[in-house]
Amino acid sequence: MPTTDDSRSQQATPGAGELDARKAAILNAVVTEYIGSAQPVGSQHVVDAPGVSVSSATVRSDMAALERDGFLTQPHTSAGRIPTDKGYRFFVDRLGVTSSLDPVGRQQVRQFFDHAHGEIELMLEKTSGLLADLTDCTAMVVGPSHESAAIRSVQLVRLAPHLALLVVVLADGAVQKQSIEFAEEVDEHRLSDAAARLAAHVLGIPLAQVLPTATPSGDAHTDAVVSAGIMGLRALGSAEGGDQLFVGGSSRMAAAFDAVDTVRSVLSILEQQLVVVTLLRDILDTGLSVAIGTEHGVEPLASCAIVVMPISVDGVGAGTIGLLGPTRMNYPLALAAARVVGDRLGERLSETGR
């Protein structure tokens, strides 16, 4: 959640404590107006904002002071002003947790999770699309790693005389599949017997900890099928070392930025799964839920802001939600959407794992 501790806020924003209530209200008004319009904000748009109630001349004077202090900047001499990264940071640090989704957004989330069934990977992929639709940002969902999830059931489905499909259901609700080829023809009876012996060997064991050999059955052909199943399970376990990343709404970057080079840079980063997953994890490790501009340390994303929320299942971290957009993103909406969707996703993952 956003940082609300005063000392933390002032560390993140040097000089933030120097703003009096009126300047803070003016800065808040400028940020809010610019987020909505994407146009430089003049004093006339600010005079009637909550907490201001002073003349236009006084507003202009205070906006000039905010510019000198690094909270605002003026893109053109005759234009109004726009927030700097420091200005956005001041705004975000004072949002607290009061932001909430509007009734339409809440209904959209409720309907989505009421109908979200099936394999966990498909649900995570669709969740990234839901977040993108709610916020008009690019959404990133990092799913839980399956390597520590216990095996709930295992089946061998005969596809051909020498071919079967290994189907594994994990305790976190994930379904893993692997094709297995046999050197000799395997009939339904032997496959069923082997599947039962395979289940006895692996049920309740984490996928990544399946032992390489099972107790011999006394039948060499059945043991060969069991061994092939174990090899398939171990292959699935070794393949689960990487995090699952699902990205929704990446095409929205084209509308968010005027510069083609910026769009190209952002899309290039989104294609690098390890970079994205590490970036989201690093932001969370700093204790922040919002990284603005250069705060996240990835130069190609210097004109972006990232909102991050952890996904928890029964109090244990089970993934991450991220939202990527321009620094003028709608922070109240993004934080509210990430919080609500993250909570509902955690609940659904918890239900799936029972």
C-alpha positions in Angstrom: 0.0 0.0 0.0 1.2 3.6 -0.4 3.7 4.8 2.1 2.1 7.1 4.7 4.8 7.4 7.3 6.0 11.0 7.4 9.7 10.3 7.6 9.4 7.9 4.7 7.5 10.4 2.7 10.1 13.1 3.3 13.0 10.7 2.4 11.2 9.9 -0.9 10.5 13.6 -1.5 13.2 16.0 -0.3 11.6 19.3 0.7 8.1 17.9 0.7 7.7 19.0 4.3 8.3 22.6 3.3 4.9 22.9 1.5 2.2 24.6 3.5 -1.4 23.4 3.2 -2.3 25.9 0.4 0.7 25.0 -1.8 -0.1 21.3 -1.2 -3.7 21.9 -2.3 -2.5 23.8 -5.4 -0.1 21.0 -6.3 -2.8 18.4 -5.8 -5.1 20.4 -8.1 -2.5 20.7 -10.8 -1.7 17.0 -10.7 -5.3 16.0 -10.7 -6.1 18.3 -13.6 -3.1 17.3 -15.6 -3.9 13.6 -15.2 -7.3 14.2 -16.6 -6.5 16.6 -19.4 -2.8 15.9 -20.4 -2.6 19.7 -20.9 -0.5 22.2 -19.0 -2.5 23.6 -16.2 -3.0 27.4 -15.7 -4.0 29.3 -12.6 -7.7 29.6 -13.6 -8.1 25.8 -13.4 -6.8 25.9 -9.8 -8.5 28.8 -8.0 -11.6 27.0 -7.2 -10.0 23.7 -6.1 -10.6 22.4 -2.6 -8.3 24.0 -0.1 -7.2 26.9 -2.4 -9.8 29.7 -2.3 -7.4 32.5 -3.1 -7.0 34.9 -6.0 -5.6 33.9 -9.3 -2.6 36.1 -8.7 -1.8 34.3 -5.4 -2.2 31.0 -7.2 0.2 32.1 -9.9 2.7 33.2 -7.3 2.4 29.8 -5.4 2.7 27.9 -8.7 5.9 29.8 -9.5 7.2 28.9 -6.0 6.3 25.2 -6.6 8.3 25.4 -9.9 11.3 26.8 -8.1 11.1 24.0 -5.5 11.0 21.4 -8.3 7.4 20.2 -7.9 6.2 21.8 -11.2 7.7 22.7 -14.5 6.6 24.9 -17.4 7.0 23.2 -20.8 6.7 26.5 -22.7 7.0 30.1 -21.6 3.4 31.0 -22.2 1.9 27.6 -21.1 0.6 26.5 -17.8 2.6 24.1 -15.6 2.8 20.3 -15.3 4.0 18.1 -12.4 7.5 16.8 -12.2 8.4 13.4 -10.8 8.9 15.1 -7.5 5.4 16.6 -7.7 3.8 13.2 -8.5 5.7 11.7 -5.6 4.3 14.3 -3.2 0.8 13.6 -4.6 1.1 9.8 -4.4 2.6 9.8 -0.9 -0.5 11.6 0.4 -3.1 9.5 -1.2 -3.3 7.0 1.6 -5.7 4.1 1.1 -8.8 6.1 0.7 -9.1 5.6 -3.1 -11.7 3.1 -4.2 -13.1 1.8 -7.4 -16.4 3.3 -8.6 -19.5 1.1 -8.5 -19.1 0.1 -12.2 -15.5 -1.0 -11.6 -16.4 -3.0 -8.5 -19.2 -4.7 -10.4 -16.8 -5.5 -13.2 -14.4 -7.1 -10.7 -17.1 -9.0 -9.0 -18.5 -10.5 -12.2 -15.1 -11.4 -13.4 -14.2 -13.5 -10.4 -17.7 -15.0 -10.1 -17.0 -16.5 -13.6 -13.3 -17.1 -13.3 -12.9 -20.8 -13.5 -10.6 -23.3 -15.1 -6.8 -23.5 -15.2 -4.9 -21.0 -13.1 -2.7 -19.8 -16.0 -5.8 -18.9 -18.0 -7.3 -17.0 -15.0 -4.0 -15.1 -14.5 -3.9 -14.2 -18.2 -7.5 -12.9 -18.1 -6.8 -11.0 -14.8 -4.1 -9.0 -16.6 -6.7 -8.1 -19.2 -9.2 -7.1 -16.5 -6.7 -4.8 -14.9 -5.8 -3.2 -18.3 -9.5 -2.5 -19.0 -10.1 -1.0 -15.5 -7.1 1.3 -15.6 -6.2 1.9 -19.2 -2.7 0.9 -18.3 -0.5 -2.0 -19.3 -1.1 -4.7 -16.6 1.4 -7.3 -15.5 0.5 -10.4 -13.3 3.3 -12.6 -12.0 1.8 -15.9 -10.9 2.8 -18.2 -8.1 5.6 -20.6 -8.7 4.4 -24.2 -8.8 7.6 -25.9 -7.8 6.7 -25.9 -4.1 3.0 -26.9 -4.7 2.2 -30.5 -3.7 0.8 -32.9 -6.3 -2.9 -33.4 -5.7 -3.6 -36.0 -8.4 -1.8 -37.6 -11.4 -3.3 -39.4 -14.4 -2.0 -41.1 -17.5 -4.3 -40.8 -20.5 -3.7 -43.1 -23.4 -3.5 -41.3 -26.7 -2.0 -44.0 -28.9 -0.4 -47.4 -28.4 3.0 -45.8 -27.7 1.9 -42.4 -26.4 0.1 -41.1 -23.2 -0.6 -37.7 -21.7 0.6 -37.1 -18.2 -1.9 -34.8 -16.4 -0.9 -33.4 -13.0 -3.1 -31.3 -10.7 -1.3 -29.3 -8.0 -2.5 -28.1 -4.7 -2.5 -24.5 -5.9 -5.0 -25.4 -8.6 -2.5 -25.5 -11.5 -2.9 -28.2 -14.1 0.3 -29.4 -15.8 0.5 -31.7 -18.8 3.3 -33.6 -20.5 3.3 -36.0 -23.4 5.1 -39.4 -22.7 6.3 -41.8 -25.4 6.9 -45.5 -24.6 9.3 -47.8 -26.3 6.7 -50.6 -26.3 3.0 -50.6 -26.8 1.0 -50.0 -23.6 -2.6 -51.2 -23.2 -5.2 -49.5 -21.0 -4.9 -52.1 -18.2 -1.1 -51.7 -17.8 -1.4 -47.9 -18.1 -4.1 -47.8 -15.3 -1.9 -50.0 -13.1 1.1 -47.8 -13.7 -0.9 -44.6 -13.0 -2.0 -46.0 -9.7 1.6 -46.9 -8.7 2.8 -43.5 -9.9 0.2 -41.7 -7.8 1.2 -43.7 -4.7 4.8 -42.6 -5.3 4.1 -38.9 -5.7 0.9 -37.7 -4.2 1.4 -35.0 -1.5 5.0 -34.4 -2.7 6.0 -31.0 -4.1 6.5 -31.2 -7.9 10.1 -30.2 -7.7 10.9 -33.0 -5.1 9.7 -36.1 -6.9 12.1 -38.9 -6.3 13.7 -40.5 -9.4 12.7 -44.1 -8.6 9.6 -45.9 -7.3 9.2 -49.2 -5.5 9.3 -52.0 -8.2 6.1 -53.8 -9.0 7.7 -57.0 -10.2 6.5 -56.4 -13.7 9.2 -54.9 -15.9 6.8 -53.4 -18.5 4.7 -51.6 -15.8 7.8 -50.4 -14.0 9.0 -48.9 -17.3 5.7 -46.9 -17.7 6.0 -45.7 -14.1 9.6 -44.6 -14.7 8.5 -42.7 -17.8 5.8 -41.0 -15.7 8.4 -40.0 -13.1 10.7 -38.6 -15.7 7.8 -36.5 -17.1 7.0 -35.2 -13.6 10.6 -34.3 -12.9 10.8 -32.5 -16.3 7.7 -30.5 -15.3 9.3 -29.7 -11.9 12.6 -28.5 -13.4 10.7 -26.3 -15.9 8.9 -24.5 -13.1 11.9 -22.6 -11.9 10.9 -19.4 -13.7 8.1 -17.1 -12.8 5.0 -16.9 -14.9 4.4 -13.5 -16.3 1.1 -12.4 -18.0 0.9 -9.0 -19.7 -2.3 -7.4 -20.8 -3.0 -4.1 -22.6 0.6 -3.6 -23.9 -0.9 -2.0 -27.0 -2.2 0.9 -24.8 1.4 2.2 -24.6 1.0 3.6 -28.2 -1.8 5.9 -27.0 0.0 6.8 -23.8 3.1 8.4 -25.3 3.6 10.7 -28.3 7.2 9.7 -28.9 7.5 6.6 -31.0 11.0 5.8 -29.6 9.5 5.8 -26.1 6.8 3.3 -27.1 9.3 1.1 -28.8 11.6 1.1 -25.6 8.7 0.3 -23.3 7.4 -2.5 -25.5 10.9 -3.9 -25.7 11.2 -4.0 -21.9 7.8 -5.8 -21.7 9.1 -8.6 -23.9 11.9 -9.3 -21.4 10.2 -11.5 -18.8 13.1 -11.7 -16.4 13.6 -7.9 -16.4 9.9 -7.3 -15.7 9.6 -9.8 -12.9 12.8 -8.6 -11.3 11.7 -5.0 -11.6 8.4 -5.6 -9.9 10.1 -7.6 -7.1 12.7 -4.9 -6.6 10.1 -2.2 -6.2 8.3 -4.2 -3.6 11.6 -4.8 -1.8 12.0 -1.1 -1.4 8.8 -0.9 0.5 7.0 1.2 -2.1 3.9 0.5 -4.1 4.5 3.2 -6.7 7.8 3.9 -8.5 7.8 7.1 -10.5 10.1 8.1 -13.4 13.7 7.2 -12.6 12.9 5.8 -9.1 12.8 2.2 -10.5 16.2 2.5 -12.1 15.3 1.2 -15.6 16.3 4.0 -17.9 14.0 3.0 -20.9 11.1 3.4 -18.5 12.1 6.8 -17.2 8.9 8.4 -18.5 6.7 5.8 -16.9 5.3 5.0 -13.5 4.7 1.6 -12.1 2.1 0.5 -9.5 2.9 -2.7 -7.7 0.8 -4.8 -5.3 1.7 -8.2 -3.8 -0.7 -11.2 -4.2 -1.1 -13.1 -0.9 -2.6 -16.5 -0.3 -3.4 -17.2 3.3 -0.8 -14.6 4.3 2.0 -16.0 2.1 3.2 -14.2 -1.0 1.9 -15.9 -4.2 2.7 -13.4 -6.9 2.6 -9.8 -7.9 0.4 -7.4 -9.8 1.9 -4.5 -11.7 0.5 -1.5 -13.7 2.6 0.4 -16.1 1.7 3.7 -17.6 3.0 7.3 -18.2 3.9 9.3 -15.1 0.6 11.1 -15.5 -1.3 7.9 -14.9 -4.4 8.0 -12.8 -2.7 7.0 -9.5 -5.9 6.8 -7.3 -7.6 4.5 -9.9 -4.5 2.4 -10.5 -3.9 1.8 -6.7 -7.5 1.1 -6.0 -7.8 -1.4 -9.0 -4.5 -3.2 -8.1 -5.6 -3.5 -4.4 -9.1 -4.8 -5.1 -8.1 -7.2 -7.9 -5.1 -8.4 -5.9 -7.2 -9.2 -2.9 -9.9 -11.0 -5.0 -7.2 -12.9 -6.9 -5.5 -14.0 -3.7 -8.9 -15.2 -2.4 -9.6 -17.2 -5.5 -6.1 -18.8 -5.5 -6.7 -19.7 -1.8 -10.0 -21.4 -2.7 -8.5 -23.2 -5.6 -5.7 -24.6 -3.5 -8.1 -26.2 -0.9 
